[in-house]
């Protein structure tokens, strides 16, 4: 009897669906695979309006849920051997539709299920995955693997291309910049994960799956990104509270603070980023051993409180 796999995901741009399709391409005829999308009641358009994008930060960072469409009953009533759970990061946290779903009644569908996470993002995903681990623990889902695909272009280049894609809707390469997002070749090569996933699932050895996924490149992580992400998480938490002190989403009273945050974030990215990278390099030299231990931790599946 074929194993049953559910691919459950939220993708604003559609890129994550391409990644998931690639991962399952070699096993789609060898397993029974269903797809289900996680959908907010009010969808997030792409390209974004800048005002909407930056106003979404406080609720994303504080995990304040939005209204979500229910999962189809046919999905919730079916028994799956594995759930492949695809998501993106927004503001160093799971996207707001993902965190909202994980706080909803529908998320109880994951209780007792084996879950493999697939992340498609620009470059920072660690804190988001820690929060997803926490939700899975609360729900009673078992995390059995994690695959991460990122934009491998230099940081400033990836910032420029994601801005172009997010606010102008142009993913394709332009005269001076490459295509935005995860590289097409990396998406195609994600097909190599499918057979190991199915092999471990059929052998009932999912506890060993992550080790094999890591051997074939499921996660690439530079220690310096841990430092930069920890700094970013701290700053986003402060700004989210500062903005929400003036009201909820769209409140006119908070728009001045939202604009202030937007301007400072742009300055931080384009002016302070080189300085921050240099100080992170110094910190890396001083804390190399502990950061290398952190790299190994973030590649694995266990949850240790206090990493952020």
SULSUL-V936888 format. One record per residue. N is the residue number from 0. RES is the residue in one letter. SS is DSSP state (H for helix, E for strand, - for the rest). Layout:
BEGIN
((N/RES/SS) (N/RES/SS))
END
This chain:
BEGIN
((0/X/-) (1/X/-) (2/X/-) (3/X/E) (4/X/E) (5/X/E) (6/X/E) (7/X/E) (8/X/E) (9/X/-) (10/X/-) (11/X/-) (12/X/-) (13/X/-) (14/X/H) (15/X/H) (16/X/H) (17/X/H) (18/X/H) (19/X/H) (20/X/H) (21/X/H) (22/X/H) (23/X/H) (24/X/-) (25/X/-) (26/X/-) (27/X/-) (28/X/-) (29/X/-) (30/X/-) (31/X/E) (32/X/E) (33/X/E) (34/X/E) (35/X/E) (36/X/E) (37/X/-) (38/X/-) (39/X/E) (40/X/-) (41/X/-) (42/X/-) (43/X/-) (44/X/-) (45/X/-) (46/X/-) (47/X/-) (48/X/-) (49/X/H) (50/X/H) (51/X/H) (52/X/H) (53/X/H) (54/X/H) (55/X/-) (56/X/H) (57/X/H) (58/X/H) (59/X/H) (60/X/H) (61/X/H) (62/X/-) (63/X/-) (64/X/-) (65/X/-) (66/X/-) (67/X/E) (68/X/-) (69/X/-) (70/X/-) (71/X/-) (72/X/H) (73/X/H) (74/X/H) (75/X/H) (76/X/-) (77/X/-) (78/X/-) (79/X/-) (80/X/-) (81/X/E) (82/X/E) (83/X/E) (84/X/E) (85/X/E) (86/X/E) (87/X/-) (88/X/E) (89/X/E) (90/X/-) (91/X/-) (92/X/E) (93/X/E) (94/X/-) (95/X/H) (96/X/H) (97/X/H) (98/X/H) (99/X/H) (100/X/H) (101/X/H) (102/X/-) (103/X/-) (104/X/H) (105/X/H) (106/X/H) (107/X/H) (108/X/H) (109/X/H) (110/X/-) (111/X/-) (112/X/-) (113/X/E) (114/X/E) (115/X/E) (116/X/E) (117/X/E) (118/X/E) (119/X/E) (120/X/E) (121/X/-) (122/X/-) (123/X/-) (124/X/-) (125/X/H) (126/X/H) (127/X/H) (128/X/H) (129/X/H) (130/X/H) (131/X/H) (132/X/H) (133/X/H) (134/X/H) (135/X/H) (136/X/H) (137/X/H) (138/X/H) (139/X/-) (140/X/-) (141/X/E) (142/X/E) (143/X/E) (144/X/E) (145/X/E) (146/X/E) (147/X/E) (148/X/E) (149/X/E) (150/X/-) (151/X/-) (152/X/-) (153/X/-) (154/X/H) (155/X/H) (156/X/H) (157/X/H) (158/X/H) (159/X/H) (160/X/H) (161/X/H) (162/X/H) (163/X/H) (164/X/H) (165/X/H) (166/X/H) (167/X/H) (168/X/-) (169/X/-) (170/X/-) (171/X/-) (172/X/-) (173/X/-) (174/X/-) (175/X/-) (176/X/-) (177/X/-) (178/X/-) (179/X/-) (180/X/-) (181/X/-) (182/X/-) (183/X/H) (184/X/H) (185/X/H) (186/X/H) (187/X/H) (188/X/H) (189/X/-) (190/X/-) (191/X/H) (192/X/H) (193/X/H) (194/X/H) (195/X/H) (196/X/H) (197/X/H) (198/X/H) (199/X/H) (200/X/H) (201/X/H) (202/X/-) (203/X/-) (204/X/-) (205/X/H) (206/X/H) (207/X/H) (208/X/H) (209/X/H) (210/X/H) (211/X/H) (212/X/H) (213/X/H) (214/X/H) (215/X/-) (216/X/-) (217/X/-) (218/X/-) (219/X/-) (220/X/-) (221/X/-) (222/X/H) (223/X/H) (224/X/H) (225/X/H) (226/X/H) (227/X/H) (228/X/H) (229/X/H) (230/X/H) (231/X/H) (232/X/H) (233/X/H) (234/X/H) (235/X/H) (236/X/H) (237/X/H) (238/X/H) (239/X/H) (240/X/H) (241/X/H) (242/X/H) (243/X/H) (244/X/-) (245/X/-) (246/X/-) (247/X/-) (248/X/-) (249/X/-) (250/X/-) (251/X/H) (252/X/H) (253/X/H) (254/X/H) (255/X/H) (256/X/H) (257/X/H) (258/X/H) (259/X/H) (260/X/H) (261/X/H) (262/X/H) (263/X/H) (264/X/H) (265/X/H) (266/X/H) (267/X/H) (268/X/H) (269/X/H) (270/X/H) (271/X/H) (272/X/H) (273/X/H) (274/X/H) (275/X/H) (276/X/H) (277/X/H) (278/X/H) (279/X/H) (280/X/H) (281/X/H) (282/X/H) (283/X/H) (284/X/H) (285/X/H) (286/X/-) (287/X/H) (288/X/H) (289/X/H) (290/X/H) (291/X/H) (292/X/H) (293/X/H) (294/X/H) (295/X/H) (296/X/H) (297/X/H) (298/X/H) (299/X/-) (300/X/-) (301/X/-) (302/X/-) (303/X/-) (304/X/-) (305/X/-) (306/X/-) (307/X/-))
END
